[in-house]
Amino acid sequence: MTMSLVQVENQRKCITMKELAEILPLGRNSLYKLVGRDDFPKLTVGKKILVPVAGLDKFLAENSLK
């Protein structure tokens, strides 16, 4: 059984910095400062930074204004 691109996209576990920039209304430098925080969820593979979707959701929920 093959999966469509939509199904694959819905099951992705991580996003790239470029995709993060499309989600959050921040400039490039601000995104890299955010990702550089110790409490921000990220994976580094070589020079590539990946952000786990579940970790990002949790981080935003815990750090949003109430």
C-alpha positions as CSV (number, residue, x, y, z in Angstrom):
1,M,0.0,0.0,0.0
2,T,1.5,3.3,-1.0
3,M,0.9,6.6,0.8
4,S,0.0,9.9,-0.8
5,L,2.1,13.0,-0.2
6,V,-0.7,14.4,2.0
7,Q,-0.6,11.3,4.2
8,V,3.2,11.5,4.5
9,E,3.0,15.3,5.3
10,N,0.4,14.6,8.1
11,Q,2.7,12.0,9.7
12,R,6.0,14.0,9.7
13,K,7.7,14.1,13.0
14,C,10.1,17.0,12.4
15,I,10.2,20.3,10.5
16,T,13.1,22.2,9.1
17,M,14.1,25.8,10.0
18,K,12.6,27.0,6.8
19,E,9.2,25.4,7.7
20,L,9.5,26.8,11.2
21,A,9.9,30.3,9.7
22,E,6.7,29.8,7.8
23,I,4.8,28.9,11.0
24,L,6.2,31.5,13.4
25,P,6.1,35.2,12.6
26,L,9.7,35.8,13.5
27,G,12.8,36.9,11.5
28,R,15.7,34.6,10.8
29,N,17.9,35.9,13.6
30,S,15.1,35.6,16.1
31,L,14.4,32.0,15.1
32,Y,18.0,31.0,15.5
33,K,18.0,32.7,19.0
34,L,14.9,30.8,19.9
35,V,16.3,27.5,18.7
36,G,19.5,28.2,20.5
37,R,17.7,28.2,23.9
38,D,18.4,25.2,26.1
39,D,14.7,24.5,26.6
40,F,13.7,24.6,22.9
41,P,13.2,21.1,21.4
42,K,15.6,20.5,18.5
43,L,17.7,17.8,16.8
44,T,20.9,18.6,15.0
45,V,22.2,16.3,12.3
46,G,25.5,17.7,11.1
47,K,24.7,21.4,10.4
48,K,21.0,20.7,9.8
49,I,18.5,21.7,12.6
50,L,15.2,19.8,12.8
51,V,12.4,20.7,15.2
52,P,10.2,17.8,16.5
53,V,6.5,18.8,15.8
54,A,5.3,17.4,19.2
55,G,8.1,19.2,21.0
56,L,7.2,22.5,19.3
57,D,3.6,22.1,20.2
58,K,4.4,21.5,23.8
59,F,7.0,24.4,23.9
60,L,4.5,26.8,22.5
61,A,1.7,25.7,24.9
62,E,4.0,26.0,27.9
63,N,5.5,29.4,26.8
64,S,2.4,31.2,25.4
65,L,0.9,34.2,27.2
66,K,-2.0,33.4,29.4
